[in-house]
Amino acid sequence: MLSTNIETFLCCDKPFDKAETILFGAPFDSTTSYRPGTRFGSSAIRRESYGVESYSPYQNRDLEDAPVLDCGDLELCFGDTAYALKQIEARAAEILDACKRPFMLGGEHLVTFGAFQAVYARFPSVHIIHFDAHADLRDDYLGARLSHACVLRRCHELVGDGRIFQFGIRSGDREEFRFAKEHTVMHRFSLEGLQETLAALSGKPVYFTLDLDVLDPSVFPGTGTPEPGGINFDALREAATLVCQRANIVGCDVNELSPPYDPSGISAMAACKIVREMLLALGN
């Protein structure tokens, strides 16, 4: 009998009752301030995932054995940012209510706020580990408080001081860096301090948000906000794997792939491998 054709991330087709991690896409880029296109990120990651192996020689694990279900992309409202975030929050809450872990594929970075609100409602003591080129701590961007440039500031309004740990940051306005000095734990330019952070957060609920533009544009040109001076692929792979293995991850996301700016497909492939390594590490 013929069945519905549903495209999933590589091997992420386990039954819902057997899955521990639920992938979903948030194809949204309506607040993009430079170059749009991240709305195509989640579908590109799924499509290109079939160009990588399900087996990871880095971890000696295979996605065929991973308890993961990909439930597809949300159909988001592009004309109403607040409503789109509510849609994302509702999907993440549905996953959490089933005692499973939401793993979101963006989308611009603002989508994190929707998923994080659901996680915060269930885990009020949650901490955030944030990999990014940009601080994302503006109070508003051109008058808009719901912007990809403000997403960590909105999250801070929920969790308060000392619970956001930022790595790889190399861009932001002066006020963002002043704010970070007083309210977050920011590690500029690199991933140094990650081991110590993970030790301090041992056993505590953690939301992990990974903006792929933390990578140097020479490695990852397919993003709307390229920022020279970033880290290399192996540094990110090792760090993301470490976070997923050692932290108590209650939700996570990977965002800011913008496929139109890298027709070679290399950026999408890099995103696929990062997602694969994270999924395998979460099952450790």
C-alpha positions as CSV (number, residue, x, y, z in Angstrom):
1,M,0.0,0.0,0.0
2,L,1.2,3.5,-0.8
3,S,1.9,5.7,2.2
4,T,2.4,9.5,2.7
5,N,5.8,10.7,1.8
6,I,7.3,12.5,4.8
7,E,10.8,13.8,4.7
8,T,12.7,13.4,8.0
9,F,16.2,14.0,9.2
10,L,18.4,10.9,8.5
11,C,17.0,7.9,10.4
12,C,14.9,10.1,12.7
13,D,11.7,8.1,12.2
14,K,11.2,6.2,15.4
15,P,7.7,5.8,16.8
16,F,6.6,8.6,19.1
17,D,6.2,6.3,22.1
18,K,9.8,5.0,21.7
19,A,11.4,8.4,20.9
20,E,13.2,10.4,23.6
21,T,14.1,13.4,21.5
22,I,11.6,15.1,19.1
23,L,13.0,17.2,16.2
24,F,10.8,19.9,14.7
25,G,11.5,22.8,12.3
26,A,10.7,26.5,12.8
27,P,11.1,28.0,9.3
28,F,10.9,31.7,10.3
29,D,13.0,34.7,9.4
30,S,10.7,37.7,9.5
31,T,12.9,39.8,11.8
32,T,16.1,39.2,9.9
33,S,18.1,42.5,9.9
34,Y,20.6,41.8,7.1
35,R,20.1,38.9,4.7
36,P,16.9,36.7,4.9
37,G,16.8,33.0,4.0
38,T,16.9,31.1,7.3
39,R,13.3,30.0,6.8
40,F,14.8,27.5,4.3
41,G,17.3,26.2,6.9
42,S,15.4,23.3,8.5
43,S,14.2,21.8,5.2
44,A,17.8,22.0,3.8
45,I,19.2,20.2,6.8
46,R,16.7,17.4,6.4
47,R,17.3,17.2,2.6
48,E,21.1,17.2,2.8
49,S,21.2,14.8,5.8
50,Y,20.9,12.0,3.3
51,G,24.4,12.9,2.1
52,V,26.0,12.0,5.4
53,E,26.4,8.7,7.0
54,S,24.1,7.8,10.0
55,Y,27.2,6.4,11.7
56,S,29.6,8.7,13.5
57,P,33.2,7.6,13.7
58,Y,33.8,10.4,16.3
59,Q,31.4,8.7,18.8
60,N,31.1,5.1,17.5
61,R,27.4,5.5,17.4
62,D,24.7,5.3,14.7
63,L,21.5,7.3,14.3
64,E,19.8,4.0,13.3
65,D,19.9,3.2,17.0
66,A,19.0,6.7,18.3
67,P,15.5,7.2,19.8
68,V,14.6,10.2,17.7
69,L,11.5,11.3,15.9
70,D,11.4,14.1,13.4
71,C,7.8,15.5,13.3
72,G,8.5,18.0,10.5
73,D,8.2,21.8,10.1
74,L,5.7,24.0,11.7
75,E,3.5,26.2,9.4
76,L,4.3,29.5,11.0
77,C,2.6,32.9,10.6
78,F,5.0,35.2,8.8
79,G,2.9,38.3,9.3
80,D,2.7,38.2,13.1
81,T,5.9,37.5,15.0
82,A,4.3,37.2,18.4
83,Y,1.9,34.6,17.1
84,A,4.6,32.6,15.4
85,L,6.5,32.4,18.7
86,K,3.3,31.2,20.4
87,Q,3.0,28.5,17.7
88,I,6.6,27.4,18.5
89,E,6.0,27.5,22.2
90,A,2.9,25.3,21.8
91,R,4.8,22.7,19.9
92,A,7.7,22.6,22.4
93,A,5.2,22.4,25.3
94,E,3.4,19.5,23.6
95,I,6.7,17.7,23.4
96,L,7.6,18.4,27.0
97,D,4.2,17.4,28.2
98,A,4.9,14.0,26.7
99,C,8.1,13.9,28.8
100,K,10.3,14.2,25.8
101,R,13.1,16.6,24.7
102,P,12.4,19.2,22.1
103,F,15.2,19.8,19.5
104,M,14.3,22.6,17.2
105,L,15.8,23.4,13.8
106,G,15.6,27.1,12.8
107,G,15.0,29.5,11.4
108,E,16.5,32.8,12.6
109,H,17.6,32.9,16.2
110,L,14.4,34.6,17.5
111,V,12.7,31.2,17.3
112,T,14.7,30.2,20.4
113,F,12.5,32.4,22.5
114,G,9.3,30.5,21.6
115,A,10.8,27.1,22.5
116,F,12.6,28.5,25.6
117,Q,9.4,29.9,27.1
118,A,7.9,26.3,27.1
119,V,11.1,24.9,28.6
120,Y,11.1,27.6,31.3
121,A,7.5,27.0,32.2
122,R,8.4,23.3,33.0
123,F,11.9,23.9,34.3
124,P,12.0,27.3,36.1
125,S,15.6,26.7,37.3
126,V,16.8,26.2,33.7
127,H,20.2,27.7,32.6
128,I,21.2,28.5,29.0
129,I,24.3,27.7,27.1
130,H,24.6,29.9,24.1
131,F,27.1,29.5,21.2
132,D,27.0,32.4,18.8
133,A,29.0,35.1,17.0
134,H,26.5,37.8,18.3
135,A,25.5,38.7,21.8
136,D,21.8,39.0,20.9
137,L,21.3,41.2,24.0
138,R,19.8,44.3,22.6
139,D,16.7,45.6,24.4
140,D,15.2,46.4,21.0
141,Y,16.3,46.6,17.4
142,L,14.9,49.5,15.5
143,G,12.1,49.7,18.0
144,A,11.2,46.0,17.9
145,R,11.7,44.0,21.1
146,L,10.9,40.7,19.3
147,S,14.0,40.5,17.0
148,H,16.7,38.0,16.5
149,A,19.1,40.7,17.9
150,C,17.2,40.6,21.2
151,V,16.5,36.9,21.8
152,L,18.9,36.4,24.7
153,R,17.7,39.6,26.3
154,R,14.2,38.3,26.3
155,C,15.4,35.0,27.8
156,H,17.2,36.9,30.5
157,E,14.0,38.6,31.5
158,L,12.8,35.2,32.4
159,V,15.8,33.6,34.1
160,G,17.6,36.6,35.6
161,D,21.3,37.1,36.2
162,G,24.0,34.5,36.1
163,R,22.0,31.8,34.3
164,I,23.1,32.6,30.7
165,F,26.5,31.4,29.6
166,Q,27.6,32.7,26.2
167,F,30.5,31.5,24.1
168,G,32.2,32.6,20.9
169,I,30.7,36.1,21.0
170,R,32.6,38.6,18.8
171,S,29.9,41.1,17.7
172,G,27.4,43.4,19.4
173,D,27.0,47.0,20.3
174,R,28.6,48.6,23.3
175,E,25.5,48.4,25.4
176,E,25.2,44.7,24.8
177,F,28.7,44.1,26.1
178,R,28.0,46.3,29.1
179,F,24.8,44.4,29.8
180,A,26.7,41.1,29.6
181,K,29.3,42.2,32.0
182,E,26.6,42.7,34.7
183,H,24.1,40.1,33.9
184,T,25.4,37.1,31.9
185,V,28.6,35.1,31.8
186,M,30.2,35.9,28.4
187,H,33.2,34.2,26.9
188,R,34.4,36.3,24.0
189,F,35.9,35.0,20.8
190,S,36.3,31.4,21.7
191,L,34.8,28.4,23.6
192,E,37.3,28.7,26.5
193,G,35.7,28.1,29.8
194,L,33.2,25.5,28.6
195,Q,34.5,22.6,30.7
196,E,34.3,24.7,33.9
197,T,30.8,25.8,32.9
198,L,29.6,22.3,32.4
199,A,31.1,21.3,35.8
200,A,29.3,24.1,37.5
201,L,26.0,23.2,35.8
202,S,26.2,19.5,36.6
203,G,22.7,18.1,37.3
204,K,20.9,21.4,36.5
205,P,18.5,21.7,33.6
206,V,20.1,23.3,30.6
207,Y,18.7,24.7,27.4
208,F,21.4,24.7,24.6
209,T,21.0,27.1,21.8
210,L,23.5,26.9,18.9
211,D,23.7,29.7,16.3
212,L,25.8,28.3,13.5
213,D,27.3,31.7,12.7
214,V,29.6,31.0,15.6
215,L,31.6,29.2,12.9
216,D,34.0,31.3,10.8
217,P,32.4,32.3,7.4
218,S,35.3,30.6,5.6
219,V,33.8,27.3,7.1
220,F,30.2,28.3,7.1
221,P,29.3,31.0,4.5
222,G,25.6,30.0,4.4
223,T,24.3,32.4,7.0
224,G,22.6,35.8,6.9
225,T,24.9,37.5,9.3
226,P,28.5,36.3,8.6
227,E,31.1,37.4,11.2
228,P,34.8,36.8,10.5
229,G,37.0,35.6,13.3
230,G,34.9,32.5,14.2
231,I,35.8,29.0,15.3
232,N,36.5,26.0,13.0
233,F,34.2,23.0,12.4
234,D,36.0,20.5,14.6
235,A,36.1,22.9,17.6
236,L,32.3,23.3,17.3
237,R,31.7,19.6,16.8
238,E,33.7,18.7,19.9
239,A,32.1,21.4,22.0
240,A,28.6,20.7,21.0
241,T,29.1,17.0,21.6
242,L,30.5,17.7,25.0
243,V,27.6,19.9,26.0
244,C,25.1,17.3,24.9
245,Q,27.0,14.5,26.7
246,R,27.7,16.2,30.0
247,A,24.8,18.7,30.5
248,N,21.3,17.8,31.5
249,I,19.8,19.1,28.2
250,V,16.0,19.6,28.5
251,G,15.7,21.4,25.2
252,C,18.0,22.6,22.4
253,D,18.1,24.2,19.0
254,V,20.4,24.7,16.0
255,N,19.6,27.8,13.9
256,E,20.7,30.4,11.4
257,L,21.6,28.3,8.4
258,S,20.6,30.3,5.3
259,P,21.1,28.0,2.3
260,P,20.8,30.6,-0.5
261,Y,24.1,32.1,0.4
262,D,26.1,28.9,-0.1
263,P,25.1,27.2,-3.3
264,S,27.9,24.7,-2.8
265,G,25.9,23.1,0.0
266,I,28.9,22.9,2.3
267,S,27.2,25.0,5.0
268,A,24.1,22.7,5.0
269,M,26.4,19.7,5.2
270,A,28.2,21.2,8.2
271,A,24.9,21.8,9.9
272,C,23.8,18.2,9.2
273,K,26.9,16.8,10.9
274,I,26.6,19.1,13.9
275,V,22.9,18.0,14.3
276,R,23.9,14.3,13.9
277,E,26.6,14.6,16.5
278,M,24.3,16.4,19.0
279,L,21.5,13.8,18.5
280,L,23.9,10.9,19.2
281,A,25.5,12.6,22.2
282,L,22.1,13.3,23.7
283,G,21.5,9.6,23.7
284,N,24.7,8.9,25.6
